[in-house]
Each structure stands twice: as structure tokens, then as C-alpha cells.
Amino acid sequence: MNERRVIPLVSAQPRAASTTIELAAPPPLSLYVHYPWCVRKCPYCDFNSHAVRDEGIPEEAYVEALVADLEAALPQIWGRRINTVFIGGGTPSLLSPAGLDRLLTAVRTLTMLAPAAEITLEANPGTVEAARFKGFREAGVTRVSLGIQSFNDTHLKALGRIHDASEARAAVDHALTHFESVNLDLMYALPGQSLADARADLEAAIGFGPAHLSCYHLTLEPNTPFHAAPPALPDDDLAADMQEMIEARLGEAGYRHYETSAFARPGRECRHNLNYWHFGDYLGIGAGAHGKLSSHTGIAREMRHKHPTAYLAGAARGDFVQDRRLVDVEDLPFEFMMNALRLTGGFALAQFGAQTGLPLAAVEERLIEARKAGFIEIVDERVVPTARGRRFLNELLQGFLPD
């Protein structure tokens, strides 16, 4: 067995920060599509989602706007292959299979979509049925992510979900019938939840044998009903016990903990999210969608018009982008680390320069300080967060904020 090599990572003397970037080639590219409607807004949700009103969803107009948005963005991605597509929301499973087929047909026609591209659709149990999943599969979806959150009716009601436990189980069965690759979203540290409750949810999810599980700690996000009127939640010690239980049990069940909240069977990681965490590029289309695109001029971040009404109005005049800015060079180290250090396996030292266009010297001293603090190891030319670094990720990341 080869012995792991620890990299010294010590300069003879401090070097000045870079003021320009030099990308040898743009990073891998993904496509994100935002679908902004849901049946009812959950009280913990701070995503760009809007409850369906009496007039219903203008599906045809919205799909046409998405296609026009993609067409308008083509000059920014000429000659670049799209490796993954992720349709998120909101509740994209409210789309009809015919509407989804129109959208994905346009993606295949207009872009260089990889033949074996991963195409993920988010779905909520209260909006799916067997026939709809069959139609999504026929339209080209290869992976479904189900927002289960819990298999406990009491906790689902406390979260404001529109489905119950029986609908959650039926949705998982439908998904596994039509898709080989299925992710189940679970939440823990829920109002009134005990450690035994969290374990029961986890065992129910493992029992279905999905390829992927995402386990999120419920947080009280600003500008949400839960933040304005917080429910009674488990204390920090109990929440930490839940997290440790989840990590240990999923490891026993054969799932690899590859990102802060993500667990997968070997080789079944979410390729789309991995591209985010590796600081890859992504074109975002749809209401409020964010994007990150690299070019010879720098790394740009974009946001589409946020509200569906504003987005559709913008589409009518060929104006989709609400905000576009080049990322300041001094912000790039933090933006890179904010993604890459979520990965339990960290990142290769060479990847920092390849994805940001900056020399390693731009972060060398900060990496040394993070290692001294016990937040990272630098082994086999990789930066790997330690258990301490993963637990205190925010503190680790603060070390890379611009001065």
C-alpha cells in the first residue's frame, strides 16, 4: 500500500494576491431550470416558490419563455457540452409530461447535451402519480429527487407539507418503478421530533433502497413564517445526536457520506450537484434562476427576473436577466472554498487554479492557517476537511473571506 504523502504547503516568503485570472479552459457546464410554482408554500421554505393561484399555472407560456431564455443565452455557451440538467423549484412535478417533453426536446435541439447526461427532476409526493412518472421518464428524465422530508404524519403536518406518510411511501414506490436513480430528501431536528423519530424516518428511507439520500437539518431561514414565529425545535445537543446517528447508520447501510448533507451508494453521487461543489459552470434559466459562467473576461454570476410575472413580462420583450456581474478576483477564493469544502473528500490542489484561474499562492497562507487550526489536512495533493472542519464549516470558510 502506498503511504499517503503530506504536502508541506509553505512558501519561502509571502506573495502578493493576484488581480487577474487565467483560465486555461472553462470548467464543466450544467443547466439549471427553475420552475417557480408549488401547491402551497411551506412555512420553512425560503426558495423562490409561489403558491398556485385561482387562475392556475400558465404552463404553455412559461415553457415557451424557458425555450426563448435558453436561445438568448446560447452565445454564452457556444461549443460547450452540457453534462447535467436539473429542474428544480418550486414543484417541477406540477409540469405536465407533455410540457416537460417540449422543454427537454428544445434543450437537446439547441445545445450540445451529452448523450448520457444526468437529467434530474424534483418532485413532491403530493403532486405525483404512476402515470405522470412514466411520462417524465419517457420525456428523458433519468433521475428523480423526492421531497419526502418525513414518513411521520405528525411531523409532516408540522412542516406544512401537503402529503401524508402513505402518499410519501406511494410516491417512492412509483419513482423506483420508473427510475433507477432516485434521491429521497429527509429533514431532521423537526418540531417535536425525538431521536427515535429521526431514526424511524431514516430506517423507512433505507428500507426502500434508494441510490441517494439527502439529510438536512431544519433551519429557520429569514423571511419565512417559521423564522417569524419559531416552533419548538430539538436543542443543539439532540440535533447533533441525530446528525451523528444519521451519518453512522447510513455508513453501515453502505452509503458514502460525500457532501455535508448528501449520501450515496458507490458511484451514485448526484453529478449535477458535484459540478456545483467543484465550482463548475452552470447556466440558469427560469424565474429567479442563478447562473455562473466563465470566459476570457472573467467569472460572471447572473440572476433571472425573480417573480414569475416579471419573468414572463421580461420574456415578452426578450429581457431575461435581472442582474449580471463579474465576480471580483478577491472574492473568488471564498466562493470556491464555500463549495469545494462541503465535499468530505475535499479538492485537489490543482483544481483551485483550474476552476478559478488564480495561482495557489492566492490562498496558500490561508490554507496554512486552516491546517494549524485543525480544520483541514493537506494529503496526496488534496485539501481535505477534518471532522472538526466539517462540524465548524462556517468558521473554516470565514478564513477565506476577502480582507
ABEGO torsion letter per residue (X at the ends): XBBBBBBAGBBABBBBBBABBBBABBBBBBBBBBBABBABBBAABABBBBBBBAAEBBAAAAAAAAAAAAAAAAAAABGBBBABBBBBOEBAAABBAAAAAAAAAAAAAABBBBAABBBBBBBBAAABBAAAAAAAAAAGBABBBBBAGBABAAAAAAAGBABBAAAAAAAAAAAAAABABBBBBBBBGBBGBBAAAAAAAAAAAAAAGBABBBBBBBBBBBGBAAAABBBBBBBAAAAAAAAAAAAAAAAAAGBBBABAABBBBBGABBAAAAAAAAGBBBBBBEBGBBBBBBBAAEBBBBBBBABAAAAAAAAAAGBABABBBBBBAAAAAAAAAAAAAABAAEBBAAAAAAAAGBBAAAAAAAAAAAAAAGABBBBGGBBBBBAAAAABAAAAAAAABBX
